[in-house]
């Protein structure tokens, strides 16, 4: 993984997006909370709330359509796919989306991770991914 020193690689033409795939209603809740702090982020954060009865194939089809829209219509150069629980259906679907270097996937998504991802989404996708993971690590602390 690249180090934070790679932030000097910021390219003004990079426009990464975020796709959150999580058990319903977590994806929408995370997006709503993030929009409190980053109201201009709405167009670049897409969500899929996966209900218990939805098949993985349907979720995958929806996700592929959202990625296509982000790339074609919005001009996004990369996407960080964020899921809630490693090994659960949303994460298993998210893993299937990683077909090239323009899509990265992380699991265990939290609000600090999402804040970090938004903050660094104009950096190279690998840096954005690293910063999101750091947000998860640094955002979980004991409070006394």
C-alpha positions in Angstrom: 0.0 0.0 0.0 1.3 3.5 -0.7 2.2 5.8 2.1 0.7 9.2 2.9 3.7 10.7 1.1 1.9 9.9 -2.2 -0.4 12.8 -1.6 1.9 14.9 -3.8 0.6 12.8 -6.6 -2.8 14.5 -6.5 -4.0 15.0 -10.0 -6.6 17.7 -10.8 -8.2 15.3 -13.2 -8.8 12.6 -10.6 -12.4 12.3 -9.5 -13.1 9.2 -7.5 -16.5 8.1 -6.3 -17.7 6.0 -3.4 -20.2 3.1 -3.5 -21.4 1.9 -0.2 -23.0 -1.6 -0.2 -24.3 -2.6 3.2 -27.2 -4.3 5.0 -30.3 -2.1 4.9 -30.5 0.6 6.1 -26.8 1.1 7.0 -25.6 2.3 3.6 -28.2 5.1 3.4 -27.6 6.0 7.0 -23.9 6.4 6.5 -24.4 8.5 3.4 -26.9 10.8 5.2 -24.5 11.3 8.1 -21.6 12.0 5.7 -23.7 14.6 3.9 -24.1 16.6 7.2 -20.4 17.3 7.1 -19.9 17.2 3.3 -23.1 18.4 1.7 -21.5 18.8 -1.7 -20.6 15.1 -1.8 -24.1 13.9 -2.8 -23.3 13.2 -6.4 -20.2 11.2 -5.7 -21.5 8.9 -3.0 -23.9 6.1 -4.1 -25.5 3.5 -1.9 -27.1 0.1 -2.0 -29.1 -1.0 1.0 -29.3 -4.7 0.8 -32.5 -6.1 2.2 -32.5 -9.7 3.6 -34.6 -11.1 0.7 -32.5 -9.6 -2.1 -30.4 -12.1 -4.0 -26.7 -11.5 -4.5 -27.2 -11.5 -8.3 -29.7 -8.6 -8.1 -27.4 -6.6 -5.8 -24.5 -7.2 -8.2 -26.5 -6.1 -11.1 -27.5 -2.9 -9.3 -23.9 -2.2 -8.3 -22.6 -2.7 -11.8 -25.2 -0.2 -13.1 -24.2 2.3 -10.5 -20.5 1.9 -11.4 -21.2 2.3 -15.1 -23.2 5.5 -14.3 -20.3 6.9 -12.2 -17.8 6.2 -14.9 -19.8 7.2 -18.0 -22.2 9.9 -16.9 -20.4 11.5 -14.1 -16.8 11.1 -15.4 -15.4 9.4 -12.3 -12.0 7.9 -12.7 -12.1 5.4 -9.9 -14.5 4.0 -7.2 -13.9 2.9 -3.7 -16.5 0.3 -2.8 -17.2 0.2 0.9 -19.0 -2.7 2.6 -20.1 -3.3 6.1 -19.0 -6.9 7.1 -16.3 -9.1 5.6 -17.8 -12.3 4.5 -21.4 -11.1 4.4 -23.4 -10.8 1.2 -22.8 -7.0 0.6 -19.0 -7.6 0.9 -19.1 -10.7 -1.3 -20.9 -8.7 -4.0 -18.4 -5.8 -3.5 -15.4 -8.1 -4.0 -16.9 -9.2 -7.4 -16.8 -5.6 -8.6 -13.0 -5.3 -8.3 -12.1 -6.1 -11.9 -9.3 -3.6 -12.5 -7.2 -1.0 -10.9 -10.0 1.6 -11.0 -12.0 -0.1 -8.3 -10.9 -0.8 -4.8 -12.9 -2.5 -2.0 -12.8 -2.1 1.8 -14.9 -3.9 4.5 -15.8 -2.8 8.0 -17.0 0.6 6.9 -17.6 3.2 9.5 -18.4 6.9 9.5 -14.7 7.9 10.2 -13.7 5.7 7.2 -16.3 7.4 5.0 -15.2 10.9 6.1 -11.6 10.0 5.3 -12.5 8.6 1.9 -14.4 11.8 1.0 -11.6 14.0 2.2 -9.1 12.2 0.0 -11.2 11.3 -3.1 -9.2 13.5 -5.4 -6.0 11.7 -4.6 -5.0 8.5 -6.4 -7.4 5.7 -5.6 -4.8 3.6 -3.7 -4.2 6.7 -1.4 -7.9 7.2 -0.9 -8.2 3.5 0.1 -5.3 3.7 2.5 -6.8 6.9 4.1 -10.2 5.3 4.5 -8.6 2.3 6.3 -6.7 4.7 8.5 -9.9 6.4 9.4 -11.4 3.1 10.6 -8.3 2.4 12.7 -7.9 5.8 14.1 -11.7 6.4 14.5 -12.2 3.5 17.0 -10.8 4.4 20.4 -11.8 3.9 24.0 -13.4 7.0 25.5 -13.0 7.5 29.3 
